[in-house]
Amino acid sequence: MLSDMDDRLKALEYCVAKLNKQDRDLINLKYKKNMTIKNVARETKRPIHGMYKTMARIHNLLKQCISKRLVEWRTA
């Protein structure tokens, strides 16, 4: 089970690195600086509703990338 978690963390790191700089910056604000989405929106001067949509889009990209990466590693 620990190996699965290690693989997922490695895949997450890989996928975050593949994000464009703007999306990576938003993820860093949210998770490294532990900000709420509302505060990320304020910090970036963007509408709150739009920030929720943007974060959902980024999360979907990461989810798809992680799933794809894990499948690639397991079939290699």
NUTI-725109 format. One record per atom (N, C-alpha, C): residue in three letters; chain; atom name; x, y, z. Coordinates in steps of 0.001 Angstrom, whole numbers, plus 500000, padded with zeros to 6 digits. Example, Ala and Ser with C-alpha at 12.3 -4.5 7.8 and 13.67 -1.06 7.14 Angstrom:
REC  res  chain  atom      c1      c2      c3
REC  Ala      A     N  513190  494310  507800
REC  Ala      A    CA  512300  495500  507800
REC  Ala      A     C  513200  496700  507800
REC  Ser      A     N  512850  497750  507080
REC  Ser      A    CA  513670  498940  507140
REC  Ser      A     C  512900  500030  507870
// end
This chain:
REC  res  chain  atom      c1      c2      c3
REC  Met      A     N  500826  498801  500000
REC  Met      A    CA  500000  500000  500000
REC  Met      A     C  500871  501264  500000
REC  Leu      A     N  501976  501224  500743
REC  Leu      A    CA  502877  502370  500772
REC  Leu      A     C  503458  502635  499387
REC  Ser      A     N  503768  501574  498656
REC  Ser      A    CA  504299  501719  497306
REC  Ser      A     C  503303  502431  496394
REC  Asp      A     N  502012  502091  496528
REC  Asp      A    CA  500977  502775  495742
REC  Asp      A     C  500967  504271  496049
REC  Met      A     N  501079  504609  497331
REC  Met      A    CA  501080  506017  497719
REC  Met      A     C  502319  506711  497175
REC  Asp      A     N  503471  506049  497243
REC  Asp      A    CA  504706  506619  496688
REC  Asp      A     C  504552  506872  495190
REC  Asp      A     N  503979  505899  494479
REC  Asp      A    CA  503762  506057  493036
REC  Asp      A     C  502833  507221  492745
REC  Arg      A     N  501784  507348  493533
REC  Arg      A    CA  500834  508443  493314
REC  Arg      A     C  501475  509800  493567
REC  Leu      A     N  502290  509879  494614
REC  Leu      A    CA  502973  511141  494901
REC  Leu      A     C  503967  511498  493798
REC  Lys      A     N  504690  510509  493304
REC  Lys      A    CA  505619  510744  492198
REC  Lys      A     C  504862  511194  490953
REC  Ala      A     N  503726  510559  490696
REC  Ala      A    CA  502914  510940  489536
REC  Ala      A     C  502370  512356  489711
REC  Leu      A     N  501948  512696  490914
REC  Leu      A    CA  501448  514050  491176
REC  Leu      A     C  502547  515073  490925
REC  Glu      A     N  503739  514832  491446
REC  Glu      A    CA  504854  515753  491230
REC  Glu      A     C  505139  515921  489736
REC  Tyr      A     N  505150  514803  489014
REC  Tyr      A    CA  505381  514833  487570
REC  Tyr      A     C  504311  515677  486877
REC  Cys      A     N  503057  515445  487235
REC  Cys      A    CA  501944  516117  486565
REC  Cys      A     C  501869  517598  486911
REC  Val      A     N  502160  517953  488147
REC  Val      A    CA  502179  519370  488522
REC  Val      A     C  503268  520083  487726
REC  Ala      A     N  504412  519442  487556
REC  Ala      A    CA  505508  520032  486794
REC  Ala      A     C  505127  520250  485327
REC  Lys      A     N  504203  519433  484810
REC  Lys      A    CA  503776  519562  483415
REC  Lys      A     C  502740  520675  483204
REC  Leu      A     N  502141  521176  484283
REC  Leu      A    CA  501165  522257  484156
REC  Leu      A     C  501853  523506  483618
REC  Asn      A     N  501062  524358  482967
REC  Asn      A    CA  501641  525638  482561
REC  Asn      A     C  501909  526475  483819
REC  Lys      A     N  502766  527468  483697
REC  Lys      A    CA  503210  528244  484851
REC  Lys      A     C  502049  528878  485622
REC  Gln      A     N  501074  529402  484912
REC  Gln      A    CA  499943  530059  485568
REC  Gln      A     C  499164  529067  486434
REC  Asp      A     N  498874  527884  485899
REC  Asp      A    CA  498144  526871  486664
REC  Asp      A     C  498980  526370  487837
REC  Arg      A     N  500278  526189  487610
REC  Arg      A    CA  501173  525740  488680
REC  Arg      A     C  501223  526776  489808
REC  Asp      A     N  501253  528051  489440
REC  Asp      A    CA  501250  529118  490453
REC  Asp      A     C  499976  529093  491286
REC  Leu      A     N  498845  528851  490641
REC  Leu      A    CA  497579  528782  491378
REC  Leu      A     C  497579  527590  492347
REC  Ile      A     N  498064  526450  491887
REC  Ile      A    CA  498142  525265  492750
REC  Ile      A     C  499076  525534  493930
REC  Asn      A     N  500179  526209  493678
REC  Asn      A    CA  501103  526540  494762
REC  Asn      A     C  500466  527468  495793
REC  Leu      A     N  499708  528450  495332
REC  Leu      A    CA  499010  529329  496270
REC  Leu      A     C  498021  528535  497116
REC  Lys      A     N  497265  527676  496446
REC  Lys      A    CA  496233  526910  497144
REC  Lys      A     C  496821  525923  498146
REC  Tyr      A     N  497822  525160  497728
REC  Tyr      A    CA  498288  524057  498559
REC  Tyr      A     C  499588  524326  499312
REC  Lys      A     N  500548  524993  498711
REC  Lys      A    CA  501794  525265  499432
REC  Lys      A     C  501622  526402  500437
REC  Lys      A     N  500811  527394  500054
REC  Lys      A    CA  500556  528509  500970
REC  Lys      A     C  499270  528305  501764
REC  Asn      A     N  498605  527166  501509
REC  Asn      A    CA  497409  526781  502263
REC  Asn      A     C  496314  527859  502242
REC  Met      A     N  496096  528443  501052
REC  Met      A    CA  495087  529486  500913
REC  Met      A     C  493747  528883  500491
REC  Thr      A     N  492676  529548  500857
REC  Thr      A    CA  491369  529146  500363
REC  Thr      A     C  491246  529601  498910
REC  Ile      A     N  490306  529027  498202
REC  Ile      A    CA  490089  529444  496817
REC  Ile      A     C  489670  530910  496774
REC  Lys      A     N  488886  531314  497745
REC  Lys      A    CA  488471  532719  497832
REC  Lys      A     C  489698  533629  497964
REC  Asn      A     N  490652  533233  498793
REC  Asn      A    CA  491866  534045  498967
REC  Asn      A     C  492766  533998  497737
REC  Val      A     N  492812  532858  497064
REC  Val      A    CA  493579  532767  495817
REC  Val      A     C  492976  533731  494789
REC  Ala      A     N  491654  533771  494723
REC  Ala      A    CA  490973  534682  493794
REC  Ala      A     C  491316  536136  494123
REC  Arg      A     N  491285  536473  495393
REC  Arg      A    CA  491631  537846  495797
REC  Arg      A     C  493082  538166  495454
REC  Glu      A     N  493983  537233  495781
REC  Glu      A    CA  495415  537422  495540
REC  Glu      A     C  495708  537648  494052
REC  Thr      A     N  494976  536938  493202
REC  Thr      A    CA  495211  537024  491757
REC  Thr      A     C  494266  537996  491065
REC  Lys      A     N  493409  538641  491866
REC  Lys      A    CA  492440  539631  491351
REC  Lys      A     C  491538  539030  490273
REC  Arg      A     N  491034  537828  490581
REC  Arg      A    CA  490132  537137  489655
REC  Arg      A     C  488805  536887  490365
REC  Pro      A     N  487721  536756  489611
REC  Pro      A    CA  486417  536478  490228
REC  Pro      A     C  486419  535127  490949
REC  Ile      A     N  485771  535071  492093
REC  Ile      A    CA  485748  533851  492907
REC  Ile      A     C  485129  532690  492124
REC  His      A     N  483989  532935  491484
REC  His      A    CA  483316  531867  490731
REC  His      A     C  484230  531314  489645
REC  Gly      A     N  484910  532207  488954
REC  Gly      A    CA  485840  531785  487910
REC  Gly      A     C  487005  530990  488477
REC  Met      A     N  487452  531344  489688
REC  Met      A    CA  488559  530625  490311
REC  Met      A     C  488140  529197  490664
REC  Tyr      A     N  486906  529022  491130
REC  Tyr      A    CA  486420  527664  491398
REC  Tyr      A     C  486431  526828  490113
REC  Lys      A     N  485997  527428  489012
REC  Lys      A    CA  486004  526716  487724
REC  Lys      A     C  487430  526406  487279
REC  Thr      A     N  488328  527359  487448
REC  Thr      A    CA  489725  527160  487066
REC  Thr      A     C  490351  526042  487886
REC  Met      A     N  490122  526050  489200
REC  Met      A    CA  490689  525003  490053
REC  Met      A     C  490100  523636  489709
REC  Ala      A     N  488832  523583  489384
REC  Ala      A    CA  488220  522309  488983
REC  Ala      A     C  488862  521805  487688
REC  Arg      A     N  489136  522719  486766
REC  Arg      A    CA  489788  522338  485503
REC  Arg      A     C  491193  521796  485774
REC  Ile      A     N  491927  522475  486640
REC  Ile      A    CA  493284  522035  486968
REC  Ile      A     C  493250  520679  487666
REC  His      A     N  492333  520510  488595
REC  His      A    CA  492210  519222  489291
REC  His      A     C  491894  518097  488311
REC  Asn      A     N  491033  518373  487347
REC  Asn      A    CA  490715  517348  486334
REC  Asn      A     C  491944  517005  485489
REC  Leu      A     N  492701  518020  485103
REC  Leu      A    CA  493934  517773  484349
REC  Leu      A     C  494890  516893  485157
REC  Leu      A     N  495043  517224  486431
REC  Leu      A    CA  495942  516443  487281
REC  Leu      A     C  495444  515013  487460
REC  Lys      A     N  494158  514866  487670
REC  Lys      A    CA  493576  513527  487850
REC  Lys      A     C  493820  512667  486616
REC  Gln      A     N  493558  513225  485439
REC  Gln      A    CA  493766  512481  484196
REC  Gln      A     C  495236  512147  483993
REC  Cys      A     N  496099  513107  484249
REC  Cys      A    CA  497539  512899  484072
REC  Cys      A     C  498054  511828  485026
REC  Ile      A     N  497631  511891  486288
REC  Ile      A    CA  498077  510907  487284
REC  Ile      A     C  497612  509515  486892
REC  Ser      A     N  496357  509390  486513
REC  Ser      A    CA  495836  508081  486100
REC  Ser      A     C  496622  507528  484924
REC  Lys      A     N  496857  508360  483937
REC  Lys      A    CA  497607  507939  482745
REC  Lys      A     C  499028  507529  483128
REC  Arg      A     N  499662  508314  483970
REC  Arg      A    CA  501043  508026  484371
REC  Arg      A     C  501128  506703  485123
REC  Leu      A     N  500188  506458  486040
REC  Leu      A    CA  500204  505214  486815
REC  Leu      A     C  500013  504002  485913
REC  Val      A     N  499124  504116  484922
REC  Val      A    CA  498903  503032  483973
REC  Val      A     C  500186  502782  483171
REC  Glu      A     N  500824  503863  482720
REC  Glu      A    CA  502082  503706  481967
REC  Glu      A     C  503138  502994  482789
REC  Trp      A     N  503271  503359  484049
REC  Trp      A    CA  504286  502740  484902
REC  Trp      A     C  503990  501267  485159
REC  Arg      A     N  502708  500945  485307
REC  Arg      A    CA  502345  499565  485628
REC  Arg      A     C  502419  498643  484417
REC  Thr      A     N  502350  499218  483221
REC  Thr      A    CA  502401  498382  482013
REC  Thr      A     C  503794  498394  481383
REC  Ala      A     N  504679  499162  481941
REC  Ala      A    CA  506054  499248  481391
REC  Ala      A     C  506896  498061  481828
// end
